[in-house]
């Protein structure tokens, strides 16, 4: 994808690349080796894109950052939230004392796509209710 879009990005004044990482980019969870490896790879890709589309390579106004959500109630995580004791346990591991909804990610995405984030590049924004701040407990 980056090679395919590179020629188009040269003409763009401002571009924001936002990837989706995970809690598992920073924390290990049982029985999730492939997912953790893939999501950790997203962080490397995000940083590599930030460097590849930098002024050092002839690009201006392009940033690449990741959002790392916590446990978000979606179709993909329905089995996690169907187990009510497990869902409550996960919520208890956040400072916010609740699990996330897709709407919780919107503000982070808007920020990373706005001019306000012009100097934020190659970073990961954890939108996890404080899950990673508490660590495993």
N, C-alpha and C positions, 0 to 999 in steps of 0.2 A: 504493500500500500504506500509506504513512504516514497519509494522510487517512482511509483506511478503518478503520485501527486506533486512531486518536487518541481516539475516545470510549471505547474499551475500556481504553486505557492510563491514563485519568484515575483509574480505580478501582484501579489496580495500585500496590502499595507499592514494589515493586522490579521493574525490567525491564532486561534486558540485550539490546542489539542488537549483533550481531557480524556484520560483513560480511567478504567475502573479497576482498582486493586481490591484488597480485602483485609480484614483483621488478620487473616492467615498469611499476609505478607510480612507481619511482624511477630505473630504469636503462633506457636505450634498447637494443633488440636489433634486428638486421637483419630486414627483411621482416615486421614485426609491427605496423604502424601502427594498424589497427583495434583489435587486442587491447590495445595500450598505451593508446590513447585511452579505451577502455572501463574498463580497470582504474584509470587515473588518475582517471576520473570517480567511481569507487567511493570514492576518498579524499575527494573533495569532498562526495559524498553522506553519507559517514560523519560528517564534521564538521558538515554542515548538519543532520543528524538530531540530533546532540548539542545543538546550539543550539535547535532547534525543540522538543525535549522537555526543556527546562531549567526550573528554577524561575522564570525570568523569564516563562515562558509558562504557569505554573500546574502544572507537573509536578514530581514529587519522585521521587528514586530511580531515574531512568532514565538509562542511559549508552549511548553508541554508540561502538564502536571497531572497528577492522579488524585482521584477521590477514593478513599478506602472506607467503605461503609461498615457499620456494625451489622448485627443481625436484623435484616429488613424483612418485613412481612410482605412476601411476594408469592407468586405461583410456584416459583422454584423452591422456596423454603416452606411450603405449606406443611410438609411432613414434620418439620421442626416445631412449628407452631400448633400442630394438631396434638402434640404431646404437651399438655398444659403445664405439668410440673417442670418439664425441661424449659419451656418458654419463660416461666416465672424465674427459674434459676438463672437463665441468661440475662434477663432484665435486672436481676439483683446484682449482677456483675458490672453494672454501669453506674456511673455517678448520677445519671438522669433517672435511674430506677425504672426504666422501661425499655422496650425494644423499639426499633426504628420503623418508620413507614417511608415509602418512596418520597413523600413530600419533604421529609427531613433533609434530603440530599439536594433539593432544588436551590436553596440559598448558596450552597457551596459551588454548585455548577454555575450559577449566575455570576458569582464573584470571579471564579476562574476564567470566565468568558468575557469579563468586562475590562475596560481600561484600568480599573482600580488594581488589577493584578498584573500590570505590565512588567513589574520587576520581580514577579514570582515565577520561577522557572526551574523545572526539574525536581519539583517538590511533591510530597504526598500529604494531602489534607485528610486526616482521619475524622470522619463524621460518624462517631460510634458511641455518643452519649457518655464518653469518658471510660469506655471499656479498656482501652489500651493504657490509659493513665493509671488505672487500678491494677492492671496485670492480672495474673491468675490468683484468685483468692478463694 
